[in-house]
């Protein structure tokens, strides 16, 4: 990279930082220490900045909030200058690492060395489950969930910020998809948060290792199963919360009849969602077609055939999820991400294992 090219990139980042409200001198200084700036996708949205030392900063003008997470010092220094602006004071939040979830047997602290292919595989897994990937860095993948961030290094995921219901559901979803339905917690989980994780695991047939529920928690789960008929998990919508039927059954009206709910017209489908899901399905089908062509060359031993069957199972599961997601998006007006998440849960609950055209 030439000096002229470096100077041009720094000038561009400096200009963007000026637009984000930093003073000229500060913008020039931090322009050299910023790797990437992602402006808000829509008016009033939050801007994301990735620093060269691995830290992140989110500038939310609508909420007057500056959030930082990740390593290094640059993000906190930038946040400090926002907080010190007396003419337009900002609220600063740092999303500290709060808890860790992992596959059973994963190391507690050792950071694995991840290839670029492995990093993209991790990121694609989150995208396929309907989540937005904030960024792929040298040592892991960042996932944004409202006020919470997840950092995934493959066999271990660290929560930064609040242990939200959405974060718990995301961890359980990963365990279903990648960790063979097993999950282990370590780090600074509170007793209440562990109980919430256990309940979510019960709803989705996931085993939470090294956790013994109390008698009170078991009774709560049994009561939930009674109220829902079987305790089977259902697809979660953004306004559902974690517990199925958390509001309980509709109370009977005077005279013993049940309250009747006025049917609502389904919301209009969101623009571009069906097209995006169709592209996802087409990509999965293309990968499946390539895989089928590989059978003749690669299926020499039983181990080879087993490996190819597993790849085929995953691709067939993706096709089933995208097909169901298109139906849900059209019927309920869901976004692409919400439709994929809902379809993912429904297919997992129905099939337990992905359907596949297994060869004998």
N, C-alpha and C positions, 0 to 999 in steps of 0.2 A: 504494500500500500504506500502510495507516494505521500509526501508532506502536503502537497496541494489537496489531495483527496481527503486526508485527515482534517485539514483546516476547513474544508467545505462541509464535512459531516459535523464538526464541532459547531460551526456557524449555524447550521440548520437546527441542531439541538438547542443551541442558545436562544434562537428565535422562538422555538416552541416553549421553552421555559419562561421566556418573557411573557408570552401569551397566557401562561398559567399563573402569572402574578408575581414572579420573582423579580427583584430589582436587577438592573442591568449588570452590575458588577457580580452579583451572586449567580446570575444566569450564565455569565461567561465562565465563572469558576466551575460551576457544577456541570456545565456542558461537556467538560473534559472527563467527567466522572460518571456520565450516564451512558448506558449501553443502548437503551431503546426507550422511546416514548410512544405510547399508544393513546392518541386522543380519544375522547368519548365518542361512542358510536352514534349518539343522538344528543340533541340539545339538553343541557341540564344533567347529563350523565357524568360518570366519574372518569377521570383520566388516570392512566397507569404509567408508571415510570420504573424501569428496571435499571439498577445501578451496576457499574462495572465490578463492584466487589460482592455482588450476589444479592443485595438487598432490594426490596420493592417498596414503592410508595404509591398510594392511591389518593388522589386529590378530588374530593367530592364537593364542588361548589354549591350544589343544591342543598346539601346537608351541613355545609360549613365545616366539614370534617377532613382531616388528613390522617390516613392510616398507614402504618409501616409494618413490614414483616420481613423475615429472612435475615441473613447475616450482614456483616459489614457495618460501617458507620455512616456512609453517605446518606442513606435514607433518613436516618434520625437527624442528621445535621440539616437536611433540607426541611424536615418537619419543624425543627426548632425555629428556623427563620420564618416559616408561616405563622407559628404561634406568637412570635415576637412582633408581628405586624399590628401595631396599635390601631391603624386606620381600618383594618378588616381582620379582626382576630379569628383564628381558626381553633377548633377543638382537635387535639392530637390524641390518637389512640395507637398504641403499639401492640400488635397481636403476638403475644408471647406464646412459645410452645406450651401447651397445657396438658396434653395426653397423647398416648401412643397406642396404636392397634397394629397387630401383626399376624402373620400366619404362624401357627404353632411350630416351634423349632427355629424361628427366625432369630438372629442375634439381636440383643437389646440395643447395642450402641454402635457396633461396627458399621461403617458406611460402605456399601458395595461399590465396586468400580463398574459403571454401566456404559455399555457401548451405545453409540448413536441409534443403532437399530433397536436395542432394548428400551431406550428412552422413548422412542416413537411408538413402540409396542404398548408401553404403559399408558402413554398419552391417548393412543387410539382406543384402548380399553375404556377409558373414562368418556371419551366422545361417544362411543357406541352405547354407553349406558345413559347418555343424554346430558352430560355435564360439559361445561365450558372449561377448556384448559387455559389457564392464565399464561403459563409459559413453561417451556422445556429448557432446563439449564443443565450444566455439566453433570450434576450429581442427583438429579431427580426431576419430578414434574409437579408444578403448582396447580391446584384446583381452587377456583373461587366459589364460595357458597355464602352469599350475603356478607355478613360481618365476620365470617370464619374463613380460614384458608386451610387446605390440606396439602401436605408435602409428601409425595409418594416416591419411595425408592425401590419399589418392586415388592419386597416381602414385608415392608414396614411402612406405615402411614402415620405422620405426626399431625395432630390438630394444632393450629395456631389460632388463638382467640377463643370465643365461646364454644362450649360443647353443645352445639345446637341439635335439635331433632333432625334437621336435614343432614348434618354431618354424621350423626349416628346411622341414619338410613344409608348414606353413601358408603360407609365402612361395611355395613352388613351386605350391601349390594356387591361390593368388591369381593368379600369373602365367599359369597355364593358363586361368583363368576370365575374367580382366580384361585382361591384358597380352599377349594373342595368343601365349602360349607363349614369351615372351621375358623375361629377367631380367638385371639388371645389379647388381653389388655395388660399393659404395664405403663408405668409413669404415674402422674399425679391425678388419677381419676378419683372423684369423690364417690362415696357410697351410693348417693342418689343417681349419679351418672352411670355407674356400673349397673344399677338396677334397670335404668332406662335402656341400656344396651342389651341386657339379658332379655327384657320383654320384646324388644325388636327382633332379637335372634329367635325367640320362640315363635313369633308370628311368621317367620320366613324359614323355619326348619334349619337354623344355623346353630352349630354347637359352640358355646362360649366356654373355652377351656379354663380350668382352675377357678371356677366361680360356683359357689354353693348358695343358691337362693334361700332366703329366710322363709320361715313359715308364713309370715305376712305377705311376702312377695308371691309365694306359690298360691296363696289364697286369692290374691289379686288377679293372677293369671287365670286361675280356674273360673273366677267370676267373669272375666272377660270372655273366656271360651263359652260360658253359658249364655252370655248376652248376644254373642255373634253366631251361635249355633255349633261351630266347630273350632273357632279360633283360627281359621285359615286366613292367611294374609290376603289383602286386596291391594289393587293398584292405588298408590298414593297420589293425590292431587295436591297442588300447592296449598290449598286451604283445608286439607284434611287433618293435619297434625299427625302424630305417630300412632295413636291407638285407633284400631278399627272401632266404629260405632261409639266414639268417645262421648257423644252426647246421650247415649242410651236409647232405648226404644221410645217411640212416640207415645206420650202418656194418653191413656184412654179419656174420652170426653164423658161428661155426665150422661148417664143412661147406658154406659158400657160400650158405646161405639168408639172406634178409633178415629182420630183426627184425619181428615182428608187433606192432602196437599195439592194445591193447584198446580197442574203440570206446567212446566216452563218450556218455552221454545228453545231448541238447542242453539248455542251461540254460533255465530258465523265463523267458518274456517278462516284462519289467519293467512294472509297473502304469502305465497311462496313456500308454505310449509309442505304441502303435498309434493311439490317439485323437488324440494330438498330431500325428502324421505325417498322419493323415487330414485334420486341419484345415489343415495346410500344403498338402496336395494340393488341397483344396477352394478355398483362397484362390488358388492358382495357376490352377486351372480357371476361377474366376470372372474373374480378370484376362484369361485367354485369351478367354473369351466376350465380354468388353468389347472386346478388340482386334479380334476378328472382326467385331463390329458397326461398328467404325471404318473398315473397309476401304472401304465404299461411299462414305463422306464424304471420306476423306483420300487414297485411292489415285488421284490425278489424274495424276501424272507418274511416270517410272521411278524417280526419286530417292525419291519418296514410297513407292512399292511396295518398294523396296530397304530403306528404313528399317523398314517394317512387317514385312517378312520377317524381319529381324534380331530384332525384338521377339518375333515368333512363335517363332523358333528357341530363344530363351532360355526362354520359357515352356514349350515342349514338353520342353526338356531338364530343367527343374525337375520337371515331371510324371513323367518317366522316373526321375529320381533319387528322388523321394518313393515311387514305386511299388516300386522296388528296395529302398529303405530299410525299408519296411514288411516285406518278405520277410526281409531280414537280421535285423531286430529280433525277428521271431517265431522264426526258426530258431536264432539265436545268443544271444538274451537281451541284445542291445545296448541302450544308452541311445539316446535320440533323436539326440543329437549324434554319437555314434560310428557309428550306422547311416547318417546322412546323409553323413558323411565317407567311409565305406566305399563307399556307393553312388555317390557323386560320382566317386571314382577309377575304379570299374568301368565306369561309363557313359562317362567320358572315354576310357578305354583301348579300349573296344569301338567307339565311334562316331567318335572323333577330332573330329568336328564334331557339334553337336547335331542330332538328327533334326528335320525341320520339314516341314510341309505347304506346300511352296513353290508359289506361283501363277505362272502363265505369262501 
